[in-house]
């Protein structure tokens, strides 16, 4: 028996990551015209619907199949020109779709009238919207009833993790493990959000992740006048030179060494100082000439030798810190091979005939 289409059921899908109330015109049109139902009394959209004059009936706690039957009954009893609008939960009500499909199929098989079912996307996530989820999760972790470990952390206690995650990002890039880079960048991003949350809780001069984002946006706009203003550039090198000039003016720095963090690894520190001198045209005291390693006899000569190596690496366009890490990885591979372990060495399984 052929079923008869009767009424209109609109499943209004929104995202909690968009500003509540920022709906499309088709969404507002159907909300004003229809009978509006929702299942979550705390849904962030309901307040704005009420402010706009939309009456919402809340049906909390219904099982998916019972809810599907309720929606079909509401549609059957509605006037022909009044759609029934279901405001989907923030999770999208994943169980409702299959339950509704089963209910409609059962009604149609029995020859009864069934509604036209439509999914209407009333709002969409903008790029970067999932960052809001990370902020929300961090809020739960740090709030009362959250994670005891997270609640105990300070800027100081988190510092080792920040450094570790930074090096893991560097390793993923240097080894070309770009699928793993995605995970490591997430771990690093967590550290940024964590520190920002701690600062937001500070009793004096608090600031938040929004302030962090606002500051870097302002900085990027200021230092890219060729993009956001009327300046013009002819090359990437000119962009870099302009960046350094704008940076020096903003910071009010006097010495070319100002702003170079002295706590960074020694090779990186040496490269930063030599690079600053090179970019500003300053003639730095030349490091001692490269000598054979066997000719180096004391700590001062070791330092001069390493500084000369860094200077040479800059001349070659080589990152000395990255080069040394790569050499260390090669050394690690050679040691593992000498021990008799194969390429799959995580489990330290000796290769056939190897020495364990």
C-alpha positions in Angstrom: 0.0 0.0 0.0 1.3 3.4 -0.9 1.9 5.8 2.0 0.7 9.4 1.9 3.0 12.3 2.8 1.5 14.4 5.6 3.1 17.3 7.4 6.7 18.3 7.6 9.3 17.4 10.3 12.4 19.6 10.4 15.4 18.4 12.3 17.3 21.6 13.0 21.0 20.9 13.4 23.2 23.6 15.0 26.7 23.7 16.5 27.5 24.8 20.0 30.8 26.2 18.7 29.0 29.0 16.8 27.7 31.9 18.7 24.2 31.0 20.0 21.5 32.7 18.0 23.7 33.1 14.9 21.4 31.1 12.7 20.7 31.2 9.0 17.6 32.9 7.7 16.0 29.6 6.6 16.5 28.3 10.2 14.9 31.4 11.7 12.1 31.2 9.1 11.1 27.7 10.0 11.5 28.4 13.8 9.0 31.3 13.6 6.6 29.3 11.4 6.7 26.0 13.2 6.0 24.2 16.5 9.4 24.0 18.1 10.4 21.1 20.3 13.7 20.4 22.1 15.0 17.7 24.4 17.7 19.5 26.4 16.5 22.3 28.7 20.1 23.6 29.0 20.6 23.8 25.2 22.6 27.1 24.6 20.3 28.1 21.8 17.0 28.0 23.7 17.6 31.3 25.5 18.1 33.1 22.3 15.0 31.5 20.7 12.9 32.7 23.7 14.4 36.2 23.5 13.3 36.2 19.8 9.7 35.2 20.7 10.0 31.6 19.7 8.1 29.3 22.0 10.0 26.0 22.7 8.4 22.9 24.2 11.0 20.8 26.1 10.6 17.0 26.0 13.5 15.9 28.3 14.6 12.3 28.9 12.8 10.5 26.0 14.4 7.3 24.6 15.3 7.6 20.9 12.5 5.3 19.7 9.9 6.9 22.0 11.1 10.4 20.9 10.8 9.4 17.2 7.2 8.2 17.8 6.4 11.5 19.6 7.8 13.6 16.8 5.7 11.6 14.2 2.6 12.0 16.4 3.2 15.8 16.7 3.6 16.1 12.9 0.4 14.2 12.3 -1.5 16.5 14.6 -0.1 19.8 13.3 -1.9 22.0 10.8 -0.6 21.4 7.2 1.2 24.7 7.0 2.9 24.4 10.5 6.1 22.3 10.4 7.3 20.5 13.5 10.9 21.6 14.3 13.1 19.5 16.5 16.1 21.4 17.9 18.9 18.8 17.8 21.1 18.5 20.9 24.7 19.7 20.9 25.8 16.2 20.1 23.5 16.0 17.0 21.3 13.3 18.5 23.1 10.4 16.7 20.6 7.8 17.9 17.5 9.7 16.7 18.1 9.4 13.0 18.0 5.5 12.9 15.1 5.5 15.3 13.2 8.0 13.2 13.9 6.1 10.0 12.6 2.9 11.6 9.4 4.7 12.8 8.7 6.2 9.4 9.3 2.9 7.7 6.9 1.1 10.0 4.2 3.8 9.4 4.7 3.7 5.6 4.6 -0.1 5.6 1.2 0.0 7.4 -0.1 2.5 4.8 -0.4 5.3 7.3 0.4 8.9 6.6 4.1 9.9 7.1 5.7 13.3 7.3 8.3 14.8 5.0 11.5 14.7 7.1 14.1 17.3 6.4 17.5 18.0 8.0 18.2 21.7 8.1 21.7 22.9 9.1 21.0 26.2 10.9 24.7 27.0 11.7 28.1 25.7 10.7 31.5 25.6 12.4 33.9 28.2 11.3 37.6 27.3 10.8 39.2 26.9 14.2 36.0 26.3 16.0 37.2 23.1 17.5 39.6 25.1 19.6 36.6 26.1 21.6 36.2 22.5 22.6 39.8 22.4 23.9 39.1 25.5 26.0 35.9 23.8 27.3 37.7 20.6 28.2 40.5 22.5 30.0 37.8 24.4 32.0 36.4 21.0 33.1 39.8 19.7 34.1 40.7 22.7 36.2 37.2 23.3 37.8 36.1 21.8 41.0 35.3 18.1 40.5 37.8 17.9 37.6 41.2 16.3 37.5 43.3 16.4 40.8 46.6 16.3 38.9 45.6 19.1 36.5 44.3 21.2 39.5 47.8 21.0 41.2 49.8 22.3 38.2 51.6 25.6 38.0 53.5 27.5 35.3 56.7 26.1 36.7 55.6 22.5 37.0 54.3 22.5 33.4 57.6 23.9 32.0 59.3 20.5 31.5 56.3 19.2 29.6 56.3 22.3 27.3 60.0 21.7 26.5 59.4 18.0 25.9 56.5 18.6 23.6 58.4 21.2 21.7 61.3 18.8 21.1 58.8 16.0 20.0 57.3 18.4 17.4 60.9 19.1 16.2 61.6 15.4 16.0 58.4 14.7 14.0 59.4 17.4 11.5 63.0 16.4 11.2 62.2 12.7 10.7 59.4 13.5 8.2 56.8 11.8 10.4 54.0 14.2 9.4 51.1 12.0 10.6 52.7 11.9 14.0 53.3 15.7 13.8 49.5 16.2 14.0 49.4 14.5 17.4 52.5 16.3 18.7 51.1 19.7 17.7 48.0 18.9 19.6 50.1 18.1 22.7 52.0 21.4 22.3 48.7 23.3 21.8 47.5 21.8 25.1 50.4 23.4 26.9 49.5 26.8 25.5 45.9 26.5 26.6 46.9 25.1 30.0 49.2 28.0 30.7 46.6 30.5 29.6 44.0 28.9 31.9 46.4 29.2 34.8 46.9 32.9 34.0 43.2 33.4 33.8 42.9 32.1 37.4 45.6 34.5 38.7 44.5 36.9 41.4 46.5 39.7 40.0 46.6 40.8 36.3 44.8 37.8 34.9 44.6 37.2 31.2 43.1 34.4 29.1 43.6 32.4 25.9 41.6 35.1 24.1 44.2 37.7 25.1 46.9 35.4 23.8 45.2 35.1 20.5 44.4 38.8 20.3 48.1 39.7 21.0 49.4 37.4 18.3 46.8 38.6 15.8 47.7 42.3 16.5 51.4 41.4 16.1 50.9 39.6 12.8 49.0 42.5 11.4 51.6 45.1 12.5 54.5 43.1 11.2 52.9 42.4 7.8 52.3 45.9 6.5 52.7 44.5 3.0 49.6 42.4 3.5 47.5 44.5 5.8 48.6 48.0 4.9 50.2 49.9 1.9 53.8 48.7 2.2 55.3 46.7 -0.7 58.0 44.1 -0.7 59.9 42.3 -3.5 61.1 39.2 -1.7 60.9 37.0 1.4 64.3 38.3 2.5 62.9 41.8 2.5 59.9 40.6 4.5 62.3 39.2 7.1 64.4 42.3 7.2 61.2 44.5 7.7 60.1 42.1 10.5 63.3 42.5 12.4 63.2 46.3 12.1 59.6 46.5 13.3 60.3 44.1 16.1 63.3 46.1 17.3 61.2 49.3 17.2 58.3 47.7 19.1 60.6 46.2 21.8 62.7 49.3 22.2 65.8 47.1 22.2 69.3 48.6 22.2 71.6 45.6 21.8 71.3 43.1 19.0 71.4 40.5 21.8 68.3 41.8 23.6 65.6 39.2 23.5 67.8 36.2 22.8 66.8 33.7 25.5 70.0 32.6 27.2 68.4 29.4 28.6 68.0 27.7 25.2 70.4 24.9 24.1 74.0 26.1 23.6 74.2 25.4 19.9 70.9 27.2 19.3 72.0 30.1 21.5 75.3 30.5 19.6 73.4 30.4 16.3 70.9 33.0 17.5 73.6 35.4 18.6 75.7 35.0 15.4 72.6 35.3 13.3 71.6 38.5 15.0 75.0 39.9 14.3 74.9 38.8 10.7 71.4 40.3 10.0 72.3 43.6 11.5 75.6 43.9 9.7 77.5 43.9 13.0 81.0 42.4 12.8 81.1 39.8 15.6 84.4 38.8 17.1 85.4 35.9 14.8 85.5 32.5 16.5 88.8 30.7 16.4 89.5 28.9 13.2 88.3 25.3 13.0 90.9 22.9 14.3 91.0 19.1 14.4 89.1 17.8 17.4 92.3 16.1 18.6 94.0 19.6 18.9 91.3 20.8 21.4 92.8 20.4 24.9 90.6 22.4 27.4 87.1 23.7 28.1 87.7 27.1 26.5 89.1 25.6 23.3 86.1 23.2 23.2 83.8 26.2 23.4 85.7 28.1 20.7 85.7 25.0 18.5 82.0 24.5 18.8 81.4 28.2 18.2 83.4 28.0 15.0 81.4 25.0 13.9 78.2 27.0 14.4 79.6 29.9 12.5 80.5 27.5 9.6 77.0 26.0 9.7 75.4 29.5 9.4 77.6 30.1 6.3 76.3 26.9 4.8 72.7 27.6 5.7 72.6 24.6 8.1 70.8 24.6 11.5 73.6 23.4 13.8 71.1 22.2 16.5 69.1 20.1 14.0 72.3 18.8 12.4 73.6 17.6 15.7 70.2 15.9 16.5 70.3 14.2 13.2 73.9 13.0 13.9 72.8 11.8 17.3 69.9 9.8 15.7 72.4 8.2 13.3 74.6 7.3 16.3 71.6 5.8 18.0 70.8 3.7 15.0 74.4 2.5 14.8 74.5 1.6 18.4 71.2 -0.4 18.1 72.6 -2.2 15.0 75.8 -3.0 16.9 73.7 -4.5 19.7 72.1 -6.8 17.2 68.7 -5.3 17.1 66.7 -4.8 13.9 65.0 -1.7 12.5 62.0 -2.5 14.6 64.0 -1.9 17.8 61.2 -0.6 20.1 60.8 -4.1 21.5 64.5 -4.7 21.4 64.3 -7.9 19.5 67.7 -9.2 18.3 68.1 -9.8 14.6 68.9 -13.4 13.6 72.6 -14.0 14.2 73.0 -10.7 16.1 74.6 -10.3 19.5 72.1 -9.5 22.2 
